[in-house]
Amino acid sequence: MERTISYREHPAYILRESGESSGSSLVGEHGSFGMRWFHGPLCFERYTSDQEPVLHHDGQRKLVVWQPIHRVDRPKGWWPGLPKMSIGLTGYAVLHPEYERDWSSHARRHLARWRRDTEWNVREITAEEYIAAYARSTQDIILRVMFSAILKSKIRTHEGRVRIMGATRRGGVEAGFVCVDVPETGESLHLMSFICASARSSPVAVGLMEYWCRSSFAQGIRFLDFGLFWQKGDPRDWKGFSRFKSQFGVHFVKYPTPFMRLILSREKVRSSI
């Protein structure tokens, strides 16, 4: 089973995301929606869809980036962007009542070990609990500050669609997982997660994954989006977490190089054609 439409394409999700910064807005038409924002006098638009965006010449000077999902043919009027502008390699899993059958044998062994463990408990926690426990992790302090700010921003923007899960032992949170639900497309997106050093010898990461699967399925979610995966040219420290995520029945989507178009005025459009 494949997704018929990704959250990246859905106007409801884009509209909520545009609320993260002033001056951002939803643009586009049915089949190809995107986001517009400004940086100084310049206007930028970005679309994610296999359908070519319909561009309106509204007098704005703007750079338009069109990210296809599978499409690689370049329609007239567009020129190739830079490979680094691509979303990259992503992955999603399909939920069903026996979702763990799609997991790797290694993940299933850890799941069995987790289910026998009576020391741990996974529950939904507050943002304050998550941030306080995250501060005790071994993650770089700059990343801790950055991701804590992102979490607060997503909570404001997505209004009740952010779920925060914590793995607790003796009452204290030692690992956490955050997702954003997109009911319009039946998806739940992994946003961030961490494990304290004290929990690394336990199968707590698999326990959090099981909770995400089980709780999402109970809410009618059909797809779990794991976000970005490592590919050649990406930072090496992505590799370990990418290997871990790939154990859970992941279907990979590698986005091609996007196309670009520079609109200089109402009449003049610059392209390579």
C-alpha positions as CSV (number, residue, x, y, z in Angstrom):
1,M,0.0,0.0,0.0
2,E,1.4,3.4,-1.0
3,R,0.5,6.9,0.1
4,T,-1.7,8.6,-2.4
5,I,-0.6,12.0,-1.2
6,S,2.2,13.0,1.2
7,Y,1.8,15.6,4.0
8,R,4.4,17.7,2.1
9,E,1.8,18.2,-0.6
10,H,-1.3,18.7,1.5
11,P,-2.6,22.3,1.8
12,A,-3.8,21.9,5.4
13,Y,-0.3,20.8,6.6
14,I,1.4,23.5,4.5
15,L,-0.9,26.1,5.9
16,R,-0.1,25.1,9.5
17,E,3.6,25.1,8.7
18,S,3.4,28.6,7.2
19,G,2.2,29.8,10.6
20,E,5.7,29.2,12.0
21,S,7.1,32.5,10.5
22,S,5.4,35.8,9.7
23,G,5.2,36.5,6.0
24,S,4.8,32.9,5.0
25,S,1.7,31.7,3.2
26,L,0.1,28.9,1.2
27,V,0.3,29.2,-2.6
28,G,-0.6,27.0,-5.5
29,E,-3.6,25.1,-6.9
30,H,-5.1,21.7,-6.6
31,G,-2.5,19.1,-7.3
32,S,0.5,21.3,-6.5
33,F,0.5,23.4,-3.4
34,G,3.5,25.1,-1.9
35,M,4.7,27.8,0.5
36,R,5.8,31.4,-0.1
37,W,8.0,33.4,2.1
38,F,10.1,36.6,1.8
39,H,13.8,37.3,2.5
40,G,14.4,41.0,2.2
41,P,13.1,42.2,-1.2
42,L,13.1,38.7,-2.7
43,C,10.2,36.3,-2.7
44,F,10.7,32.5,-2.6
45,E,8.2,29.7,-3.3
46,R,8.7,26.0,-2.9
47,Y,6.4,23.2,-4.1
48,T,6.5,19.4,-3.6
49,S,4.5,17.5,-6.2
50,D,4.8,15.5,-9.3
51,Q,2.4,18.0,-10.9
52,E,4.0,21.1,-12.4
53,P,3.1,24.2,-10.3
54,V,0.9,26.8,-11.9
55,L,2.9,30.1,-11.4
56,H,1.1,33.4,-11.1
57,H,3.0,36.4,-12.4
58,D,1.9,38.8,-9.6
59,G,4.7,41.4,-10.0
60,Q,6.9,39.8,-7.4
61,R,10.5,39.0,-8.2
62,K,10.9,35.4,-7.0
63,L,12.8,32.2,-7.0
64,V,10.6,29.1,-7.4
65,V,11.8,25.7,-6.4
66,W,9.8,22.7,-7.5
67,Q,10.6,19.4,-5.8
68,P,9.1,16.4,-7.7
69,I,8.5,13.2,-5.8
70,H,9.2,10.7,-8.6
71,R,9.1,12.7,-11.8
72,V,12.5,13.3,-13.5
73,D,11.4,14.8,-16.9
74,R,12.0,18.6,-17.0
75,P,9.1,20.6,-18.5
76,K,9.8,23.7,-20.6
77,G,10.6,26.8,-18.6
78,W,12.4,25.1,-15.7
79,W,16.1,24.6,-15.1
80,P,17.9,22.0,-12.9
81,G,18.5,22.9,-9.3
82,L,21.4,21.8,-7.2
83,P,21.4,18.2,-5.9
84,K,21.8,19.5,-2.3
85,M,18.4,21.3,-2.7
86,S,16.7,17.9,-2.9
87,I,14.8,16.7,0.1
88,G,16.9,13.5,-0.1
89,L,16.1,10.0,1.0
90,T,13.1,9.5,3.2
91,G,11.1,6.5,4.4
92,Y,7.7,5.6,5.6
93,A,6.0,2.4,7.0
94,V,2.4,1.2,6.5
95,L,0.5,0.4,9.7
96,H,-1.8,-2.7,10.0
97,P,-2.9,-4.8,13.0
98,E,0.3,-7.0,12.8
99,Y,2.7,-4.3,11.9
100,E,5.6,-5.9,13.8
101,R,5.7,-8.7,11.2
102,D,7.2,-6.2,8.8
103,W,10.1,-5.5,11.3
104,S,13.5,-7.0,10.9
105,S,14.3,-10.1,13.0
106,H,16.7,-8.0,15.1
107,A,13.9,-5.5,15.9
108,R,11.5,-8.3,16.7
109,R,14.0,-9.9,19.1
110,H,14.3,-6.6,20.9
111,L,10.6,-6.2,20.9
112,A,10.2,-9.6,22.7
113,R,12.8,-8.5,25.2
114,W,11.0,-5.2,25.8
115,R,7.6,-6.9,26.3
116,R,9.2,-9.1,29.0
117,D,10.7,-6.1,30.8
118,T,8.6,-5.0,33.8
119,E,10.9,-2.1,34.8
120,W,10.0,0.3,32.1
121,N,6.8,2.2,31.2
122,V,6.0,4.3,28.2
123,R,3.4,7.1,28.5
124,E,2.6,10.5,27.0
125,I,4.4,13.3,28.7
126,T,4.4,17.1,28.7
127,A,6.8,19.2,26.7
128,E,8.3,20.4,30.0
129,E,9.1,16.8,31.0
130,Y,10.6,16.1,27.6
131,I,12.8,19.2,27.6
132,A,14.0,18.6,31.2
133,A,14.9,14.9,30.4
134,Y,16.5,16.0,27.0
135,A,18.7,18.4,28.9
136,R,20.2,15.4,30.7
137,S,21.1,13.5,27.5
138,T,24.5,13.4,25.9
139,Q,23.3,15.3,22.8
140,D,25.3,18.4,21.9
141,I,24.1,21.4,23.9
142,I,23.6,23.5,20.8
143,L,21.3,20.8,19.3
144,R,19.5,20.5,22.6
145,V,18.7,24.2,22.6
146,M,17.7,24.1,18.9
147,F,15.5,21.1,19.1
148,S,13.8,22.3,22.2
149,A,12.9,25.5,20.4
150,I,11.6,23.5,17.4
151,L,9.4,21.5,19.7
152,K,7.8,24.6,21.3
153,S,7.3,26.0,17.8
154,K,5.6,22.9,16.5
155,I,3.3,22.7,19.5
156,R,2.2,26.3,18.8
157,T,1.8,25.7,15.0
158,H,0.1,22.3,15.0
159,E,-2.2,22.8,18.0
160,G,-2.8,19.5,19.6
161,R,-1.4,17.3,16.8
162,V,2.0,17.0,18.5
163,R,2.4,13.9,20.7
164,I,5.2,13.5,23.1
165,M,6.1,10.1,24.6
166,G,8.5,9.2,27.4
167,A,10.0,6.0,28.6
168,T,10.1,6.1,32.3
169,R,11.9,4.0,35.0
170,R,11.3,4.6,38.7
171,G,9.3,7.7,37.7
172,G,12.1,9.4,35.7
173,V,12.0,10.0,32.0
174,E,15.1,8.5,30.3
175,A,14.1,8.5,26.7
176,G,11.7,10.5,24.6
177,F,10.0,10.5,21.2
178,V,8.0,13.3,19.5
179,C,5.7,13.0,16.5
180,V,3.4,15.2,14.6
181,D,0.1,13.8,13.4
182,V,-1.4,14.8,10.0
183,P,-5.0,13.5,10.0
184,E,-5.7,14.9,6.6
185,T,-3.3,12.4,5.0
186,G,-3.4,9.6,7.7
187,E,0.2,10.1,8.6
188,S,2.3,10.5,11.8
189,L,5.7,12.1,11.4
190,H,8.8,11.5,13.6
191,L,10.0,14.9,14.7
192,M,12.7,14.2,17.3
193,S,13.8,11.7,19.9
194,F,16.6,11.0,22.4
195,I,17.9,8.4,24.8
196,C,19.9,9.1,27.9
197,A,23.1,7.2,28.5
198,S,21.5,5.4,31.4
199,A,19.0,3.7,29.1
200,R,21.3,2.7,26.2
201,S,21.7,-0.9,27.3
202,S,17.9,-1.5,27.3
203,P,15.6,-2.0,24.3
204,V,13.8,1.3,25.2
205,A,14.2,2.7,21.6
206,V,12.2,-0.3,20.3
207,G,9.7,0.2,23.1
208,L,9.1,3.8,22.0
209,M,8.7,2.6,18.4
210,E,6.1,0.1,19.4
211,Y,4.2,2.7,21.4
212,W,4.2,5.0,18.4
213,C,2.9,2.3,16.1
214,R,0.3,1.0,18.5
215,S,-1.1,4.4,19.5
216,S,-1.1,5.7,16.0
217,F,-3.0,2.7,14.6
218,A,-5.5,3.1,17.4
219,Q,-6.2,6.7,16.2
220,G,-6.7,5.6,12.6
221,I,-3.2,6.6,11.4
222,R,-2.2,4.5,8.4
223,F,1.4,5.7,7.7
224,L,4.4,6.5,9.8
225,D,6.9,8.9,8.3
226,F,10.5,8.4,9.6
227,G,11.9,11.5,8.0
228,L,15.4,11.6,6.4
229,F,17.8,8.7,6.0
230,W,21.5,8.8,5.5
231,Q,22.8,8.7,2.0
232,K,26.2,9.4,0.5
233,G,27.3,12.9,1.2
234,D,25.3,13.3,4.4
235,P,26.9,13.6,7.9
236,R,28.3,10.3,9.2
237,D,26.5,10.6,12.5
238,W,23.2,10.1,10.7
239,K,24.2,6.5,9.8
240,G,23.5,4.8,13.1
241,F,20.0,6.2,13.5
242,S,19.2,5.6,9.9
243,R,20.1,1.9,10.3
244,F,17.9,1.7,13.4
245,K,14.9,3.3,11.6
246,S,15.3,1.1,8.6
247,Q,14.3,-2.0,10.7
248,F,10.6,-1.1,10.9
249,G,9.2,-2.1,7.5
250,V,10.3,1.1,5.8
251,H,9.4,2.0,2.2
252,F,12.1,4.4,0.9
253,V,11.4,7.4,-1.3
254,K,14.4,9.1,-2.9
255,Y,13.5,12.6,-4.1
256,P,15.1,13.6,-7.4
257,T,17.0,16.9,-7.9
258,P,14.4,19.7,-7.9
259,F,13.8,22.2,-10.7
260,M,14.1,26.0,-10.4
261,R,12.6,29.1,-12.1
262,L,13.5,32.7,-11.6
263,I,10.7,35.2,-12.2
264,L,12.2,38.7,-12.6
265,S,9.0,40.7,-13.3
266,R,5.4,40.4,-14.4
267,E,6.4,39.8,-18.0
268,K,9.9,38.4,-17.9
269,V,10.7,34.8,-16.8
270,R,14.3,33.5,-16.9
271,S,14.9,29.9,-17.7
272,S,17.4,27.7,-19.6
273,I,15.0,27.1,-22.4
